[in-house]
């Protein structure tokens, strides 16, 4: 059975490993040895993969985790599925891709099909991954290079790796054909595009589209409040049009790895080409400022000051019913509340531990701000948790909010 080496065992890498295992013998590589031990014990660390499923894969010998780069020598296919965050100045941070290239270059003992699933700007496969592996390799092999951008939505059950359409492209037709052969064993619909750059740009634009439209409704939320009308009723009214409209909803901002990050990769490459990315940059700013706007609303509703008041942020994961806190707008909100003199706690039964503190019991505060509404927290419990409740989700009736 063909062996596949998947670099990165986070939300993307482990998800791909789950679907590929059985069709291939999968070796999941991660530098985190504690995580490797956990995975080999059949313990999953992400939503969407049950520990029982992982244990079954381990028992069937179709998956194992490793922190040893030399294990790549057993494999014919390598998938790069590593984080691509932003630096403090919000420019691309590609150190994890560079580390993956180093692992491949130092350990490969023959030609490989190398597929990048990590999100990055157009030209990453052609101008970074391929030349970097070539420059770091002691032995020169004719590797095949391709791209198939990840489409993983944590916590979602209706769309998964089998039924979500998957884009792909190779630097050569042979690379594209081999990539299609690999994914066709566990993906129902594959769409080949003309170049890796098209696939890379498409991935970035998917989430830039969402970022811009979320920012647009967040601006509408502010305008509607100033007009004294309901933004959600306004959006529902607009949504009655059967064509030319797609409904988005206001929120405390955007979170997760994709929407707050991917548009900045597109803006970065655009700037390098001398092309303005006006909408993207404005959308980033609007969504980053939403927590501050919400705190201003809360302060105004509470006599102009929240200094010394007990404020509880409810829900610190970035979306309902998962424990993922990556890029959560709750972080900026808590920082702003603390700068305003509030005594801040947070409550999230799914997260429990976050940024060195623990989830506090629900209630006992003067003010509660709902950032994320998990199904297991009832509306009545939230309303009873504080004298004043501000809801950013539109799920709590009869309280101030967006």
ZIJO-V926506 format. One record per pair of residues at least 12 apart in sequence whose ideal C-beta (glycine too) atoms are under 10 Angstrom apart, sorted by the first residue. I is the first residue (numbers start at 1). J is the second residue. Records with the same first field share a line. If there is no record, write none. Layout:
# ZIJO-V926506
I->J + J
This chain:
# ZIJO-V926506
1->22 + 23 + 24 + 25 + 26 + 61 + 62
2->20 + 23 + 24 + 25 + 26 + 75 + 76 + 77 + 113 + 181 + 182 + 185
3->24 + 25 + 26 + 27 + 71 + 72 + 73 + 74 + 75 + 76 + 77
4->16 + 17 + 20 + 21 + 23 + 24 + 25 + 26 + 27 + 28 + 63 + 74 + 75 + 76 + 77 + 78 + 79 + 113 + 115 + 182
5->26 + 27 + 28 + 29 + 66 + 69 + 71 + 72 + 73 + 74 + 75 + 76 + 77 + 78 + 79 + 80 + 103 + 104 + 107 + 108 + 112 + 114
6->20 + 21 + 24 + 26 + 27 + 28 + 29 + 30 + 63 + 65 + 75 + 77 + 78 + 79 + 80 + 81 + 82 + 115 + 117
7->27 + 28 + 29 + 30 + 31 + 69 + 72 + 78 + 79 + 80 + 81 + 82 + 96 + 97 + 99 + 100 + 101 + 103 + 104 + 114 + 116 + 117 + 118
8->28 + 29 + 30 + 31 + 79 + 80 + 81 + 82 + 83 + 96 + 97 + 99 + 100 + 117 + 118
9->28 + 29 + 30 + 31 + 32 + 35 + 36 + 38 + 39 + 45 + 46 + 65 + 66 + 67 + 81 + 82
10->30 + 32 + 35 + 45 + 46 + 81 + 82 + 83 + 96 + 152 + 257 + 326
11->45 + 46 + 47 + 48 + 49 + 81 + 83 + 150 + 152 + 153 + 154 + 256 + 257 + 322 + 324 + 326
12->46 + 79 + 80 + 81 + 82 + 83 + 117 + 118 + 119 + 149 + 150 + 151 + 152 + 154 + 161 + 257
13->26 + 28 + 29 + 30 + 46 + 65 + 79 + 80 + 81 + 82 + 83 + 117 + 118 + 150 + 152
14->26 + 28 + 30 + 35 + 39 + 44 + 45 + 46 + 48 + 49 + 54 + 63 + 65 + 81 + 152
15->46 + 47 + 48 + 49 + 81 + 117 + 150 + 152 + 154 + 160 + 161
16->28 + 79 + 81 + 115 + 117 + 148 + 150 + 152 + 161 + 183 + 186 + 187
17->39 + 49 + 54 + 57 + 62 + 63 + 64 + 65 + 79 + 81
18->44 + 46 + 48 + 49 + 50 + 53 + 54 + 57 + 62 + 63 + 160 + 161 + 186
19->49 + 160 + 161 + 162 + 183 + 185 + 186 + 187
20->62 + 63 + 77 + 79 + 161 + 182 + 183 + 185 + 186 + 187
21->53 + 54 + 56 + 57 + 58 + 60 + 61 + 62 + 63 + 64 + 186
22->56 + 57 + 60 + 62 + 63 + 185 + 186
23->62 + 182 + 184 + 185 + 186
24->62 + 63 + 75 + 76 + 77 + 182 + 185 + 186
25->60 + 61 + 62 + 63 + 64 + 74 + 75
26->57 + 62 + 63 + 64 + 65 + 75 + 77 + 79
27->63 + 64 + 65 + 66 + 68 + 71 + 72 + 74 + 75 + 78
28->40 + 57 + 63 + 64 + 65 + 66 + 71 + 79 + 81
29->65 + 66 + 67 + 68 + 69 + 71 + 72 + 75 + 78 + 79 + 80 + 81 + 82 + 100 + 103 + 104 + 107
30->65 + 66 + 67 + 82
31->67 + 69 + 82 + 96 + 99 + 100 + 103
32->45 + 65 + 67
33->65 + 66 + 67 + 68
34->67
35->65 + 67
36->64 + 65 + 66 + 67 + 68
37->65 + 67
38->51 + 54 + 65
39->51 + 54 + 57 + 58 + 63 + 64 + 65 + 66
40->54 + 58 + 63 + 64 + 65 + 66
41->54 + 55 + 58 + 65
42->54 + 55 + 56 + 57 + 58 + 59 + 63
43->55 + 58
45->323
46->152 + 154 + 155 + 322 + 323 + 324
47->154 + 155 + 156 + 157 + 317 + 321 + 322 + 323 + 324 + 350
48->152 + 153 + 154 + 155 + 156 + 157 + 160 + 161 + 322
68->103 + 107
69->100 + 102 + 103 + 104 + 105 + 106 + 107 + 108
70->103 + 106 + 107 + 108 + 109
71->107
72->103 + 104 + 106 + 107 + 108 + 109 + 110 + 112
73->107 + 108 + 109 + 110
74->109
75->107 + 108 + 110 + 112 + 113
76->110 + 111 + 112 + 113 + 178 + 182
77->112 + 113 + 114 + 115 + 144 + 146 + 178 + 179 + 181 + 182
78->100 + 103 + 104 + 107 + 108 + 112 + 113 + 114 + 115 + 116 + 133 + 143
79->100 + 113 + 114 + 115 + 116 + 117 + 118 + 146 + 148 + 150 + 179 + 182 + 183
80->96 + 97 + 99 + 100 + 101 + 103 + 104 + 114 + 115 + 116 + 117 + 118 + 120 + 124 + 125 + 129 + 147
81->96 + 100 + 115 + 116 + 117 + 118 + 150 + 152
82->94 + 95 + 96 + 97 + 98 + 99 + 100 + 116 + 117 + 118 + 119 + 120
83->95 + 96 + 97 + 118 + 119 + 257 + 261 + 326
84->96 + 97 + 116 + 118 + 119 + 120 + 121 + 124 + 257 + 261 + 262 + 265
85->257 + 260 + 261 + 264 + 326 + 327
86->260 + 261 + 262 + 264 + 265 + 268 + 327
87->264
89->264
90->260 + 261 + 264 + 265 + 267 + 268 + 281 + 284 + 288
91->264 + 265 + 267 + 268 + 271
92->119 + 120 + 121 + 124 + 261 + 264 + 265 + 268 + 269
93->261
94->118 + 120 + 121 + 124 + 128 + 129 + 132 + 265
96->118
97->116 + 118 + 119 + 120 + 124 + 125 + 128 + 129 + 132
98->128 + 129 + 132 + 136
100->114 + 116 + 118 + 129 + 132 + 133
101->114 + 116 + 128 + 129 + 130 + 131 + 132 + 133 + 134 + 135 + 136 + 137
102->132 + 133 + 136 + 137
103->133 + 136
104->129 + 132 + 133 + 136 + 137 + 141 + 143
105->132 + 133 + 134 + 135 + 136 + 137 + 138 + 139 + 141 + 143
106->133 + 136 + 137 + 138
107->137
108->133 + 137 + 138 + 139 + 141 + 143
109->139 + 141
110->139 + 141 + 142 + 143
111->140 + 141 + 142 + 143 + 144
112->133 + 141 + 142 + 143 + 144 + 145
113->143 + 144 + 145 + 146 + 170 + 174 + 175 + 178 + 179 + 181 + 182
114->129 + 130 + 133 + 143 + 144 + 145 + 146 + 147 + 171 + 175 + 179
115->144 + 145 + 146 + 147 + 148 + 168 + 170 + 175 + 178 + 179 + 182 + 183
116->128 + 129 + 130 + 145 + 146 + 147 + 148 + 149 + 150 + 196 + 199 + 200
117->146 + 147 + 148 + 149 + 150 + 151 + 152 + 166 + 168 + 203
118->147 + 149 + 150 + 203
119->149 + 150 + 200 + 203 + 204 + 206 + 207 + 257 + 258 + 261 + 262 + 265
120->147 + 149 + 200 + 203 + 204 + 262 + 265 + 268 + 269
121->197 + 200 + 201 + 203 + 204 + 262 + 264 + 265 + 266 + 267 + 268 + 269 + 270 + 272
122->147 + 195 + 196 + 197 + 198 + 199 + 200 + 201 + 202 + 203 + 204 + 265 + 266 + 269 + 270 + 273
123->195 + 196 + 197 + 200 + 201 + 269 + 272
124->147 + 196 + 197 + 200 + 265 + 269
125->145 + 146 + 147 + 169 + 170 + 171 + 175 + 195 + 196 + 197 + 199 + 200
126->145 + 147 + 171 + 195 + 196 + 197 + 200
127->196 + 197
129->143 + 145 + 147 + 171 + 196
130->143 + 144 + 145 + 171 + 196
133->145
142->172 + 174
143->171 + 175
144->170 + 171 + 172 + 174 + 175 + 176 + 177 + 178 + 179
145->169 + 170 + 171 + 172 + 175 + 179 + 196
146->168 + 169 + 170 + 171 + 172 + 174 + 175 + 176 + 177 + 178 + 179 + 180 + 182 + 183 + 196 + 199
147->167 + 168 + 169 + 170 + 171 + 175 + 176 + 179 + 193 + 195 + 196 + 197 + 198 + 199 + 200 + 203
148->166 + 167 + 168 + 169 + 170 + 176 + 179 + 180 + 182 + 183 + 187 + 190 + 192 + 196 + 199 + 203
149->166 + 167 + 168 + 169 + 196 + 199 + 200 + 201 + 202 + 203 + 204 + 206 + 262
150->164 + 166 + 203 + 257 + 258
151->164 + 165 + 166 + 167 + 203 + 206 + 258
152->164 + 257 + 258
153->256 + 258 + 319 + 322
154->256 + 257 + 317 + 318 + 319 + 321 + 322 + 323 + 324 + 326
155->317 + 319 + 320 + 321 + 322 + 323 + 324 + 350
156->319 + 321 + 322
160->186 + 187
161->183 + 186 + 187 + 188
162->186 + 187 + 188 + 189
163->187 + 188 + 189
164->187 + 188 + 189
165->187 + 188 + 189 + 190 + 191
166->179 + 180 + 183 + 184 + 186 + 187 + 188 + 189 + 190 + 191 + 199
167->190 + 191 + 192 + 193 + 196 + 198 + 199 + 200 + 202 + 203 + 206
168->180 + 182 + 183 + 187 + 190 + 191 + 192 + 193 + 196 + 199
169->191 + 192 + 193 + 194 + 195 + 196 + 197 + 198 + 199 + 200 + 202
170->192 + 195 + 196 + 199
171->195 + 196
173->192
175->196
176->192 + 193 + 194 + 195 + 196
177->192
179->192
180->192
197->269
200->265 + 266 + 269
201->265 + 266 + 269
203->258 + 262 + 265 + 266
204->258 + 261 + 262 + 263 + 264 + 265 + 266 + 267 + 268 + 269 + 270 + 280
205->262 + 263 + 266 + 280
206->258 + 259 + 262
207->254 + 256 + 257 + 258 + 259 + 260 + 261 + 262 + 263 + 265 + 266
208->258 + 259 + 262 + 263 + 264 + 265 + 266 + 267 + 277 + 279 + 280 + 283 + 284
209->246 + 248 + 259 + 263 + 279 + 283
210->248 + 254 + 258 + 259 + 262 + 263 + 283
211->254 + 258 + 259 + 260 + 261 + 262 + 263 + 264 + 266 + 279 + 280 + 283 + 284 + 286 + 287
212->248 + 263 + 279 + 280 + 282 + 283 + 284 + 286 + 287
213->246 + 247 + 248 + 249 + 283
214->248 + 249 + 250 + 251 + 253 + 254 + 259 + 283 + 286 + 287 + 290
215->248 + 250 + 253 + 254 + 263 + 279 + 280 + 282 + 283 + 284 + 285 + 286 + 287 + 288 + 289 + 290
216->248 + 250 + 279 + 282 + 283 + 286
217->231 + 232 + 234 + 235 + 238 + 247 + 248 + 249 + 250 + 251 + 286 + 402
218->231 + 248 + 249 + 250 + 251 + 252 + 253 + 254 + 283 + 286 + 287 + 289 + 290 + 293 + 402
219->231 + 250 + 282 + 283 + 286 + 287 + 290 + 293
220->234 + 235 + 238 + 248 + 250 + 402
221->234 + 235 + 249 + 250 + 251 + 290 + 293 + 294 + 297 + 392 + 394 + 401 + 402
222->250 + 286 + 289 + 290 + 293 + 297 + 402
224->250 + 402
225->250 + 293 + 297 + 400 + 401 + 402
230->394 + 401 + 402
231->249 + 250 + 394 + 401 + 402
232->249 + 250 + 394 + 401 + 402
235->247 + 248 + 249 + 250 + 394
249->393 + 394 + 402
250->290 + 392 + 393 + 394 + 401 + 402
251->287 + 290 + 294 + 318 + 319 + 329 + 371 + 372 + 392 + 393 + 394 + 402
252->287 + 290 + 291 + 293 + 294 + 313 + 315 + 318 + 328 + 329 + 330 + 332 + 333 + 369 + 370 + 371 + 372 + 390 + 391 + 392 + 393 + 402
253->286 + 287 + 288 + 289 + 290 + 291 + 292 + 293 + 294 + 318 + 327 + 328 + 329 + 330 + 331 + 332 + 333 + 371 + 392
254->283 + 284 + 286 + 287 + 288 + 290 + 318 + 319 + 327 + 328 + 329
255->287 + 316 + 317 + 318 + 319 + 324 + 325 + 326 + 327 + 328 + 329 + 330 + 331 + 371 + 372
256->317 + 318 + 319 + 322 + 324 + 325 + 326 + 327 + 328
257->318 + 324 + 326 + 327
258->326 + 327
259->283 + 284 + 287 + 318 + 327
260->284 + 287 + 288 + 318 + 326 + 327 + 328 + 329
261->284 + 326 + 327
262->280
263->277 + 279 + 280 + 281 + 283 + 284 + 287
264->277 + 280 + 281 + 284
265->280
266->280
267->279 + 280 + 281 + 283 + 284
268->280
287->329
288->327 + 329 + 332
289->332
290->329 + 332 + 333 + 392 + 402
291->313 + 328 + 329 + 330 + 331 + 332 + 333 + 334 + 335 + 336 + 337 + 369 + 371 + 392
292->332 + 333 + 335 + 336 + 339 + 340
293->336 + 402
294->329 + 332 + 333 + 336 + 337 + 369 + 371 + 390 + 392 + 401 + 402
295->311 + 332 + 333 + 334 + 335 + 336 + 337 + 339 + 340 + 342 + 369 + 390
296->336 + 340
297->369 + 390 + 392 + 400 + 401 + 402
298->311 + 333 + 336 + 337 + 340 + 342 + 367 + 368 + 369 + 388 + 390 + 400
299->336 + 337 + 340 + 341 + 342 + 367
301->367 + 388 + 390 + 400
302->342 + 366 + 367 + 387 + 388 + 390
305->340 + 341 + 342
306->337 + 340 + 341 + 342 + 343 + 344 + 366 + 367 + 388
307->340 + 341 + 342 + 343
308->341 + 342 + 343 + 366
309->337 + 340 + 341 + 342 + 343 + 344 + 365 + 366 + 367 + 386 + 387 + 388
310->342 + 343 + 344 + 345 + 364 + 365 + 366 + 367 + 368 + 386 + 387
311->333 + 334 + 337 + 338 + 340 + 341 + 342 + 343 + 344 + 345 + 346 + 365 + 366 + 367 + 368 + 369 + 386 + 388 + 390
312->337 + 342 + 343 + 344 + 345 + 346 + 347 + 360 + 361 + 362 + 363 + 364 + 365 + 366 + 367 + 368 + 369 + 370 + 382 + 385 + 386 + 389
313->328 + 330 + 331 + 333 + 334 + 337 + 342 + 344 + 345 + 346 + 347 + 348 + 360 + 365 + 367 + 368 + 369 + 370 + 371 + 372
314->330 + 345 + 346 + 347 + 348 + 359 + 362 + 363 + 365 + 368 + 369 + 370 + 371 + 372 + 373 + 374 + 377 + 381 + 382 + 385 + 386 + 389 + 390 + 391 + 392 + 393 + 396
315->328 + 330 + 346 + 347 + 348 + 349 + 350 + 351 + 369 + 370 + 371 + 372 + 373 + 374 + 377 + 382 + 392 + 393
316->328 + 329 + 330 + 331 + 333 + 334 + 346 + 347 + 348 + 350 + 351 + 354 + 355 + 359 + 371 + 372
317->330 + 348 + 350 + 351 + 354 + 371 + 372 + 374
318->330 + 331 + 371 + 372
319->372 + 374
320->350 + 372 + 373 + 374 + 375 + 376 + 377 + 393 + 395
321->350 + 372 + 373 + 374 + 375 + 376
322->350 + 351 + 372 + 374
323->348 + 349 + 350 + 351 + 352 + 353 + 354 + 374
324->350 + 351
325->348 + 350 + 351 + 354 + 355 + 372
328->348 + 351 + 354 + 355 + 371 + 372
329->371 + 372 + 392
330->346 + 348 + 351 + 354 + 355 + 369 + 371 + 372 + 392
331->346 + 354 + 355 + 371
333->346 + 369 + 371 + 392
334->346 + 354 + 355 + 357 + 369 + 371
337->367 + 369
342->365 + 366 + 367
343->365 + 366
344->357 + 360 + 365 + 367 + 369
345->357 + 358 + 359 + 360 + 361 + 362 + 364 + 365 + 368
346->358 + 359 + 360 + 369 + 371
347->359 + 360 + 361 + 362 + 363 + 364 + 365 + 368 + 370 + 377 + 382 + 385
348->360 + 362 + 371 + 372 + 374 + 377
349->362 + 374 + 376 + 377
350->372 + 374 + 376 + 377
351->372 + 374
361->385
362->377 + 378 + 381 + 382 + 384 + 385 + 386
363->381 + 382 + 384 + 385 + 386
364->385 + 386
365->385 + 386 + 387 + 388 + 389
366->386 + 387 + 388
367->385 + 386 + 387 + 388 + 389 + 390
368->382 + 383 + 384 + 385 + 386 + 387 + 388 + 389 + 390 + 391 + 396 + 399
369->386 + 388 + 389 + 390 + 391 + 392 + 401
370->382 + 385 + 389 + 390 + 391 + 392 + 393 + 394 + 395 + 396 + 399 + 401
371->390 + 391 + 392 + 393
372->392 + 393 + 395
373->391 + 392 + 393 + 394 + 395 + 396
375->395
377->395
379->391 + 395 + 396 + 397 + 398 + 399
380->396
382->395 + 396 + 399
383->396 + 397 + 398 + 399
386->399
388->400
389->401
390->402
